[in-house]
Amino acid sequence: MTRLSVILGGAIVLAATAFMLVGGYKFLTFTQALNNWGAEDTSGLQQVPLSEVLSIDLTTVDFLVFKDGPRGWYLVDDPGLHNETEIGFYGRRFLGHLTNTAPAATYCEGDTDAKIIWAVRDARETAAMAYCNVSRMDFTPLLPYAQPVSLTDKEVTEAALNALRAEIAADPSRRFVDVPRAPLPFSHVRSLRPPMLWSQDPGADAAMRAAISEAMKGAPHALHIQSDRVNYASFYPEGSTDMVYGSFIETDEGRAVLDGLYLYAPYIEVACAPANCAKLDGLDVAPIVAHWRPSAPLAAALAAPVPLPNESTGPGTSPRDPKQPNHGLLLPNPDDMADTETLIAETRAIKTRVRYIRLKDD
């Protein structure tokens, strides 16, 4: 065996040993991190003035509400005294460092152990910071000045909200964290689905607005139209140099693209008083939107649907449901496009999200 081979062999052994040691250390570190997952450890956080955490002068707000992880919610009634109070604060996340952007509140659905703090002024949240990880903020310096509270977060009708305003105004143990400053102009809403459209000529929204206004016969109302394009796919079919582009639909053979055809599923909400919402009964906008439903391009596209090569787009929802606004993946079928009925939902009460706190007795 030559000296060179011995040296090379030794180097390989040393490299392998080093790799095993480093790998073992990383494995142990990873295992320890898994074991400590969810455990609160704020010992390494930098200390930052509370006004800097919330980016607001605390003398300008009425009170603070914070969630100290699993310990629950607390109220600080004298925020102006804590402008310079320092708390442990993680600061910018990794993406924030990359983009040089300030920290922003991040909430996690259903995460009961989050850390959250709100600054409230005039019964509205005016500044906030939140982390899903309980180790990202340390509210220990605030606890001596805080009172335990319970938080209620729910959606209520306008009638229930008016009653709640009076109740909370008369109860010193409760106060709003977030509530609209004034009653809504209308207490109810009615939604409808006109027939689907596929012409890109302008003017469809204006025509539908005019039809709604005529049906309301001068009654006060507010109108909102969503007419988003339904799905969209563009791809080169296998063995072809011509790109297919258009909306995709559900057929008996699977999902397919209607080449060159863009589908629209209008969704209309009319806010009104219940008696006025009833004026929409029997409304038919099919004649009004017939111009935006030309038969020739639809027939041509339906005659030669192009199979969608990748169907991993998840389950779709109906674009004809008058109770549901456009969201997620809308998947029409040929019957949906042939349907000329104006589908109208029942009048329903508008609900508003409110949050309020109550002092705990203990």
SVG drawing of the C-alpha trace seen along z (x, -y; Angstrom):
<svg xmlns="http://www.w3.org/2000/svg" viewBox="-92 -61 96 63">
<polyline fill="none" stroke="black" stroke-width="0.4" points="0.0,0.0 1.5,-3.3 1.8,-6.3 -0.6,-8.3 -3.3,-5.6 -2.8,-5.6 -3.2,-9.4 -6.3,-9.3 -7.8,-6.5 -7.1,-8.4 -8.6,-11.6 -11.8,-9.7 -12.1,-8.1 -11.7,-11.5 -14.2,-13.1 -16.7,-10.3 -16.2,-10.6 -16.7,-14.4 -19.8,-13.9 -21.2,-11.4 -20.5,-13.7 -22.1,-16.8 -25.0,-14.7 -25.5,-13.2 -25.4,-16.7 -28.0,-17.9 -30.1,-14.9 -29.9,-15.4 -30.7,-19.1 -33.7,-18.3 -34.9,-15.7 -34.6,-18.2 -36.5,-20.8 -39.3,-18.2 -39.4,-17.4 -39.6,-21.1 -42.2,-21.9 -44.9,-24.1 -43.1,-24.8 -42.9,-28.4 -39.4,-29.9 -39.0,-33.7 -35.6,-33.8 -33.8,-34.7 -36.1,-37.6 -34.8,-41.1 -36.4,-43.7 -38.4,-46.3 -40.5,-49.3 -44.2,-48.4 -44.9,-51.5 -42.3,-50.2 -43.9,-46.8 -47.3,-48.3 -45.9,-51.2 -48.2,-53.6 -48.0,-56.2 -49.9,-54.5 -51.0,-57.8 -53.4,-58.1 -55.3,-54.8 -58.0,-53.9 -56.8,-50.5 -54.8,-47.4 -56.1,-43.8 -53.6,-41.0 -53.7,-37.2 -50.9,-35.7 -50.9,-32.3 -52.7,-29.6 -53.0,-31.9 -55.8,-33.7 -56.9,-37.4 -56.0,-40.5 -56.9,-44.2 -54.4,-47.0 -56.5,-50.1 -53.7,-52.6 -51.7,-52.2 -50.2,-55.7 -48.0,-54.6 -46.4,-51.8 -45.0,-53.6 -41.5,-52.7 -42.3,-49.4 -40.1,-46.8 -41.4,-43.4 -39.7,-40.4 -40.3,-40.6 -39.1,-38.4 -39.3,-41.2 -39.2,-40.5 -39.7,-37.0 -37.4,-35.5 -39.4,-36.9 -39.4,-40.3 -35.6,-40.3 -35.5,-39.3 -37.9,-42.1 -36.9,-44.6 -40.5,-45.0 -41.7,-45.6 -43.3,-42.8 -47.0,-42.3 -49.7,-40.6 -50.1,-36.9 -53.1,-35.0 -53.6,-31.2 -57.1,-29.7 -57.9,-27.7 -54.6,-28.3 -55.4,-28.7 -51.8,-29.3 -51.1,-32.3 -49.7,-35.6 -51.8,-38.6 -52.0,-42.3 -54.4,-45.0 -54.4,-48.7 -58.0,-50.0 -59.3,-53.5 -63.0,-54.6 -64.0,-50.9 -61.9,-50.0 -58.7,-48.0 -56.2,-50.6 -52.9,-48.7 -52.0,-45.0 -49.2,-42.4 -49.7,-38.7 -47.7,-35.5 -48.8,-31.9 -45.7,-30.8 -46.0,-31.5 -42.3,-32.1 -42.3,-35.2 -43.6,-37.7 -43.3,-37.9 -46.0,-39.9 -44.6,-39.2 -43.8,-43.0 -47.5,-43.9 -49.1,-41.3 -48.8,-43.3 -50.9,-46.0 -53.4,-43.7 -56.8,-42.4 -58.1,-39.0 -60.9,-39.2 -63.0,-37.0 -63.2,-37.8 -66.3,-37.3 -65.9,-37.3 -69.0,-36.7 -71.3,-37.8 -74.6,-39.4 -77.5,-40.9 -78.0,-44.7 -80.9,-44.3 -78.9,-42.2 -76.0,-44.7 -78.2,-47.7 -79.3,-45.8 -75.7,-44.9 -74.6,-48.5 -77.1,-49.5 -76.2,-46.6 -72.4,-47.3 -72.9,-51.1 -74.7,-50.3 -72.2,-47.7 -68.8,-48.9 -67.5,-45.4 -67.8,-45.1 -66.4,-47.1 -66.1,-46.8 -62.8,-45.9 -64.0,-46.2 -67.4,-47.4 -68.7,-49.6 -68.9,-53.2 -72.4,-53.6 -75.4,-51.4 -75.4,-50.0 -77.5,-51.8 -79.4,-48.6 -80.2,-45.7 -80.9,-43.0 -79.5,-41.8 -80.7,-39.7 -78.4,-38.0 -79.1,-36.6 -77.4,-34.8 -78.2,-36.0 -77.5,-33.6 -73.9,-33.0 -72.1,-35.2 -69.3,-34.6 -69.1,-37.7 -66.3,-40.1 -68.2,-43.1 -68.5,-45.9 -71.8,-47.0 -73.1,-43.8 -72.7,-45.2 -74.4,-48.5 -77.3,-46.6 -77.8,-44.4 -77.6,-47.5 -80.3,-49.2 -82.5,-46.1 -82.1,-45.9 -82.8,-49.7 -86.0,-49.3 -87.2,-46.4 -86.6,-48.3 -88.9,-51.1 -87.0,-53.9 -86.7,-52.2 -83.4,-52.9 -80.8,-50.1 -77.1,-49.5 -75.9,-47.3 -72.7,-45.2 -71.9,-43.1 -69.1,-40.5 -68.6,-39.2 -65.4,-37.4 -64.0,-35.2 -64.7,-31.5 -61.5,-29.4 -58.9,-29.8 -56.4,-27.4 -53.8,-27.8 -51.6,-25.0 -50.2,-23.2 -52.0,-20.0 -49.7,-17.0 -48.2,-17.0 -49.6,-20.5 -47.9,-23.9 -51.2,-25.7 -52.0,-26.9 -55.4,-26.2 -56.8,-28.9 -60.2,-29.5 -62.4,-28.5 -62.6,-24.9 -65.8,-23.1 -67.0,-19.7 -68.3,-17.3 -69.4,-13.7 -65.9,-12.7 -64.1,-14.8 -62.8,-18.4 -62.2,-20.1 -61.3,-23.6 -63.6,-25.5 -61.0,-26.9 -61.2,-30.7 -64.3,-31.0 -64.2,-32.9 -67.1,-32.3 -68.4,-34.8 -70.7,-34.0 -72.3,-37.2 -73.2,-37.4 -75.3,-40.4 -76.0,-41.5 -78.7,-44.1 -78.8,-45.6 -82.2,-46.9 -85.0,-47.0 -86.9,-43.7 -90.0,-45.1 -88.0,-46.6 -86.0,-43.4 -89.3,-41.7 -89.5,-43.8 -87.0,-41.5 -89.4,-38.6 -89.8,-37.2 -87.0,-39.3 -85.9,-38.0 -82.7,-39.5 -82.2,-36.9 -83.6,-39.2 -81.3,-42.0 -78.1,-39.9 -78.9,-38.0 -76.4,-40.1 -73.6,-38.7 -74.7,-35.1 -74.1,-34.6 -75.0,-31.1 -72.6,-30.6 -69.3,-30.8 -70.7,-28.6 -71.9,-25.9 -68.5,-25.9 -66.6,-25.6 -68.9,-22.9 -68.5,-20.9 -64.8,-20.6 -63.9,-20.6 -60.2,-20.1 -59.5,-17.6 -57.7,-19.3 -54.4,-17.5 -54.0,-18.2 -57.1,-17.8 -55.5,-18.2 -57.4,-21.4 -59.6,-20.2 -63.4,-20.0 -65.4,-22.8 -68.5,-24.7 -71.5,-25.6 -71.5,-29.0 -75.3,-29.1 -75.8,-29.1 -77.4,-32.5 -76.4,-32.1 -72.7,-31.9 -70.4,-34.7 -67.6,-33.9 -64.9,-32.1 -62.6,-29.2 -63.0,-27.0 -66.2,-27.5 -67.0,-24.5 -69.8,-25.0 -71.2,-22.3 -73.1,-22.6 -76.4,-22.7 -75.3,-25.7 -74.5,-27.6 -77.8,-26.7 -79.7,-27.8 -81.5,-31.2 -83.2,-31.4 -82.4,-34.3 -81.9,-32.5 -82.8,-34.7 -82.0,-33.8 -84.3,-34.6 -83.8,-37.9 -81.4,-37.5 -80.3,-39.7 -76.8,-41.2 -74.4,-40.1 -71.5,-42.1 -68.5,-40.8 -68.0,-42.3 -65.5,-41.7 -65.9,-42.7 -64.4,-41.8 -65.8,-41.2 -63.9,-41.5 -63.5,-38.2 -64.9,-38.0 -61.9,-36.1"/>
</svg>
